[in-house]
Amino acid sequence: MNRKTLKCNTIGRIFLFIIAYFFIVGIFQLIGANLAGVDYTNLEYKETSIQQLTTSFFDLAGTFLVIWLFMKFVDKEKFIELGFQTKNRFKDFIYGIIIGFIIMVLGYFLLIYFEEIFFVKINFDFKELLISICLFTIVAIVEETLIRGYVLKNLMSSFHKYIALILSSILFSLAHSFNPNVNLFSLFDLFLAGIVLGLSYIYTKNLWFPIAMHLSWNLFQTLLGFNVSGQDAYSIIEFKINEANLVNGGAFGFEGSYLSVIAEILTIIGIAYYYNRQRINQPQ
């Protein structure tokens, strides 16, 4: 099979996968929303955190089902081959948590220092904190398994790894196109986030670092008072913005700011340097 045919087959398989994903996961989300009592006929209805968590569990179940079906009957591989191997990967998970935490804390205090955001109060609620941890853990697992684990993995089988990374990052960005308060700048920011989250995968074929960083990035972003990709969630710290702009990210959150872009570019450079240095130092 020539390379052109292989690329066409890969694109066709991913296209078929996306169709199946929207159909199957859509059904699961609908079931979850009904069980949670969500009024999905009302466009202005605001879900409670418990309702969001319930729907997310069904989202996770539907996502894993459709990926398992494709891995077993189309890709002919075991589900774990997506990148769930755990041997010697605990440090990757810890690094991911730490990097996301550092970026968000530095971003918060820089914005406070430059008077782009203004502290209002502390709002600690242990129940809501636990729900947020569970919710953003599910979000991280779903999105990383889907975009990096299945899509990027398949693209890498036919395309150069960096082309595959760019294509998967574009898809990751476009998947957030209908989020509240989204604009072209925030979509570009999310594209860079896709590069950050996918870069380690093209070196390791493992999901634990991107899952951890995705979780940490989202969780600490919301706990520090920012919206996450334009969506409001529980925050321990509450702040106000006098004027929304590309420095503070406005209603889209930290991911809509220049600081986020700078942090992502620096992280991309750091990850690439780390893995390239590891490869050079490996015994031949």
C-alpha positions as CSV (number, residue, x, y, z in Angstrom):
1,M,0.0,0.0,0.0
2,N,1.5,3.3,-1.0
3,R,1.8,6.3,1.3
4,K,-1.0,8.3,-0.5
5,T,-3.4,5.4,-0.1
6,L,-2.4,5.0,3.5
7,K,-3.1,8.7,4.3
8,C,-6.5,8.5,2.6
9,N,-7.4,5.4,4.6
10,T,-6.3,7.1,7.8
11,I,-8.4,10.3,7.1
12,G,-11.4,8.1,6.2
13,R,-11.1,6.1,9.4
14,I,-10.9,9.3,11.5
15,F,-13.8,10.8,9.6
16,L,-15.9,7.6,10.2
17,F,-14.8,7.7,13.9
18,I,-15.9,11.3,14.4
19,I,-19.4,10.5,12.9
20,A,-19.7,7.4,15.2
21,Y,-18.4,9.5,18.1
22,F,-21.0,12.2,17.8
23,F,-23.8,9.7,17.4
24,I,-22.9,7.3,20.2
25,V,-21.7,9.9,22.7
26,G,-24.6,12.2,21.8
27,I,-27.0,9.4,22.9
28,F,-25.0,8.8,26.1
29,Q,-25.0,12.5,26.9
30,L,-28.8,12.7,26.3
31,I,-29.3,9.8,28.7
32,G,-27.1,11.4,31.3
33,A,-28.8,14.8,31.0
34,N,-32.3,13.1,31.4
35,L,-31.2,11.2,34.5
36,A,-29.6,14.4,35.9
37,G,-32.8,16.3,35.3
38,V,-31.3,18.8,32.8
39,D,-33.8,20.9,30.9
40,Y,-32.0,20.7,27.5
41,T,-35.0,22.3,25.8
42,N,-34.3,25.6,27.5
43,L,-31.2,27.2,25.9
44,E,-30.8,29.5,28.9
45,Y,-30.9,26.7,31.5
46,K,-27.8,26.6,33.7
47,E,-26.8,23.2,34.9
48,T,-25.8,22.6,38.5
49,S,-22.3,21.1,39.2
50,I,-23.9,17.8,40.0
51,Q,-25.8,17.7,36.7
52,Q,-22.6,18.6,34.9
53,L,-20.7,15.8,36.6
54,T,-23.4,13.3,35.9
55,T,-23.5,14.2,32.2
56,S,-19.7,14.0,32.1
57,F,-19.7,10.4,33.5
58,F,-22.0,9.4,30.6
59,D,-19.7,11.4,28.2
60,L,-16.8,9.3,29.5
61,A,-18.7,6.0,29.1
62,G,-19.8,6.9,25.6
63,T,-16.3,8.0,24.6
64,F,-14.6,4.9,25.9
65,L,-17.2,2.7,24.2
66,V,-16.8,4.2,20.7
67,I,-13.0,4.2,21.0
68,W,-13.0,0.6,22.3
69,L,-15.2,-0.5,19.4
70,F,-12.9,1.2,16.8
71,M,-9.7,-0.1,18.5
72,K,-11.0,-3.7,18.6
73,F,-12.8,-3.9,15.2
74,V,-11.1,-1.3,13.0
75,D,-7.6,-0.7,14.4
76,K,-7.3,-4.3,15.6
77,E,-5.4,-3.1,18.7
78,K,-5.9,-3.3,22.5
79,F,-7.4,-0.3,24.2
80,I,-4.3,0.2,26.4
81,E,-2.3,0.8,23.3
82,L,-3.8,4.3,23.1
83,G,-1.2,5.2,25.7
84,F,-2.5,4.0,29.1
85,Q,0.6,2.0,30.0
86,T,1.6,2.9,33.6
87,K,5.2,1.5,33.9
88,N,7.6,4.3,34.8
89,R,5.0,6.9,34.1
90,F,4.1,8.2,37.6
91,K,6.7,11.0,37.3
92,D,5.1,12.1,34.0
93,F,1.8,12.5,35.8
94,I,3.4,14.5,38.6
95,Y,5.3,16.7,36.1
96,G,2.0,17.5,34.3
97,I,0.2,18.5,37.5
98,I,3.1,20.7,38.6
99,I,3.5,22.5,35.3
100,G,-0.2,23.3,35.0
101,F,-0.2,24.5,38.6
102,I,2.8,26.8,38.1
103,I,1.5,28.4,34.9
104,M,-1.8,29.2,36.5
105,V,-0.5,30.6,39.8
106,L,2.1,32.7,38.0
107,G,-0.5,33.9,35.6
108,Y,-2.9,34.9,38.4
109,F,-0.3,36.8,40.4
110,L,1.1,38.6,37.3
111,L,-2.4,39.8,36.4
112,I,-2.9,40.9,40.0
113,Y,0.4,42.8,39.9
114,F,-0.4,44.5,36.6
115,E,-3.9,45.4,38.0
116,E,-5.7,43.5,35.2
117,I,-7.7,41.5,37.7
118,F,-8.7,42.5,41.3
119,F,-9.2,40.1,44.2
120,V,-12.7,40.1,45.6
121,K,-13.1,37.2,48.1
122,I,-12.4,33.6,49.0
123,N,-15.3,31.2,48.5
124,F,-14.4,27.8,49.8
125,D,-16.9,24.9,49.5
126,F,-15.4,21.4,50.0
127,K,-18.3,19.7,48.2
128,E,-17.9,21.9,45.1
129,L,-14.1,21.4,45.2
130,L,-14.5,17.6,45.1
131,I,-17.0,17.9,42.3
132,S,-14.6,20.2,40.3
133,I,-11.7,17.7,40.8
134,C,-13.9,14.8,39.5
135,L,-15.4,16.9,36.7
136,F,-12.1,18.2,35.3
137,T,-10.5,14.7,35.7
138,I,-13.2,13.3,33.5
139,V,-12.8,16.2,31.0
140,A,-9.0,15.6,30.8
141,I,-9.4,11.9,30.3
142,V,-12.1,12.2,27.7
143,E,-10.4,14.9,25.6
144,E,-6.9,13.4,25.8
145,T,-8.1,9.8,25.0
146,L,-10.1,11.2,22.1
147,I,-7.7,13.7,20.5
148,R,-4.2,12.5,21.5
149,G,-4.9,8.8,22.1
150,Y,-7.0,8.0,19.1
151,V,-6.8,10.9,16.5
152,L,-3.1,11.8,16.9
153,K,-2.1,8.1,17.2
154,N,-3.9,7.3,13.9
155,L,-2.5,10.4,12.1
156,M,1.0,9.5,13.2
157,S,0.6,6.1,11.4
158,S,0.4,7.9,8.0
159,F,1.8,11.4,8.4
160,H,5.0,12.9,9.7
161,K,4.7,13.2,13.5
162,Y,4.8,17.0,13.5
163,I,2.2,17.2,10.7
164,A,0.0,14.8,12.7
165,L,0.5,17.0,15.8
166,I,-0.6,20.2,13.9
167,L,-3.6,18.5,12.4
168,S,-4.8,17.1,15.8
169,S,-4.2,20.5,17.4
170,I,-6.4,22.2,14.8
171,L,-9.1,19.6,15.5
172,F,-8.7,20.2,19.2
173,S,-9.1,23.9,18.7
174,L,-12.1,23.6,16.4
175,A,-13.8,21.3,18.9
176,H,-14.2,24.3,21.2
177,S,-15.6,26.6,18.4
178,F,-19.1,26.7,20.0
179,N,-17.9,27.5,23.5
180,P,-19.2,30.7,25.1
181,N,-17.2,33.9,24.5
182,V,-14.9,32.2,22.0
183,N,-13.0,34.3,19.3
184,L,-10.2,33.8,16.8
185,F,-7.5,34.6,19.4
186,S,-8.8,32.1,21.9
187,L,-9.0,29.4,19.2
188,F,-5.4,30.1,18.3
189,D,-4.5,29.8,22.0
190,L,-6.3,26.5,22.1
191,F,-4.4,25.3,19.0
192,L,-1.2,26.0,21.0
193,A,-2.6,24.1,23.9
194,G,-3.1,21.2,21.6
195,I,0.6,21.4,20.6
196,V,1.6,21.5,24.3
197,L,-0.6,18.5,25.2
198,G,0.3,16.5,22.1
199,L,4.0,17.1,22.0
200,S,5.0,14.6,24.7
201,Y,2.7,12.0,23.1
202,I,4.6,12.0,19.8
203,Y,7.8,11.1,21.8
204,T,6.3,8.7,24.3
205,K,3.0,7.4,22.9
206,N,1.7,7.7,26.4
207,L,-1.2,9.7,27.8
208,W,-0.4,10.3,31.4
209,F,1.5,13.5,31.0
210,P,-1.1,15.2,28.8
211,I,-4.0,14.0,31.0
212,A,-2.3,15.4,34.1
213,M,-1.4,18.7,32.6
214,H,-4.9,19.1,31.0
215,L,-6.4,18.3,34.4
216,S,-4.1,20.7,36.3
217,W,-4.5,23.5,33.7
218,N,-8.3,23.4,33.8
219,L,-8.7,22.8,37.5
220,F,-6.3,25.5,38.8
221,Q,-7.6,27.9,36.2
222,T,-11.1,27.6,37.6
223,L,-10.1,27.5,41.2
224,L,-8.2,30.7,40.8
225,G,-11.3,32.4,39.5
226,F,-10.9,32.2,35.7
227,N,-13.5,30.8,33.3
228,V,-12.3,27.7,31.5
229,S,-12.5,27.9,27.8
230,G,-15.3,30.5,28.2
231,Q,-17.3,28.4,30.7
232,D,-17.9,29.4,34.3
233,A,-17.3,26.9,37.1
234,Y,-16.8,26.9,40.8
235,S,-13.9,29.0,42.0
236,I,-12.2,29.2,45.4
237,I,-10.9,32.7,44.6
238,E,-13.2,35.3,43.1
239,F,-11.9,38.3,41.3
240,K,-13.3,41.1,39.1
241,I,-12.1,42.5,35.7
242,N,-12.6,46.2,35.1
243,E,-12.0,45.9,31.4
244,A,-11.8,42.7,29.4
245,N,-8.9,42.5,27.0
246,L,-6.2,40.2,25.6
247,V,-4.0,40.6,28.7
248,N,-6.5,39.3,31.2
249,G,-8.4,37.0,28.8
250,G,-11.8,38.5,29.6
251,A,-14.8,36.2,29.7
252,F,-13.0,33.4,27.9
253,G,-10.6,33.0,30.8
254,F,-6.8,32.7,31.0
255,E,-6.8,30.8,27.7
256,G,-7.8,34.0,26.0
257,S,-4.8,36.0,27.1
258,Y,-1.4,36.9,25.8
259,L,0.1,35.4,29.0
260,S,-1.4,32.0,28.1
261,V,0.2,32.2,24.7
262,I,3.6,33.0,26.2
263,A,3.3,30.2,28.7
264,E,2.3,27.7,26.1
265,I,5.2,28.7,23.8
266,L,7.7,28.4,26.6
267,T,6.2,25.0,27.6
268,I,6.4,23.8,24.0
269,I,10.1,24.8,23.9
270,G,10.8,23.1,27.3
271,I,9.0,19.8,26.4
272,A,10.8,19.6,23.0
273,Y,14.2,20.3,24.6
274,Y,13.5,17.7,27.4
275,Y,12.6,14.9,25.0
276,N,15.2,15.7,22.4
277,R,17.9,15.8,25.1
278,Q,16.7,12.4,26.4
279,R,16.9,10.9,22.9
280,I,20.4,12.2,22.4
281,N,21.6,10.9,25.8
282,Q,20.1,7.4,25.2
283,P,22.7,4.8,24.5
284,Q,22.8,3.7,20.8
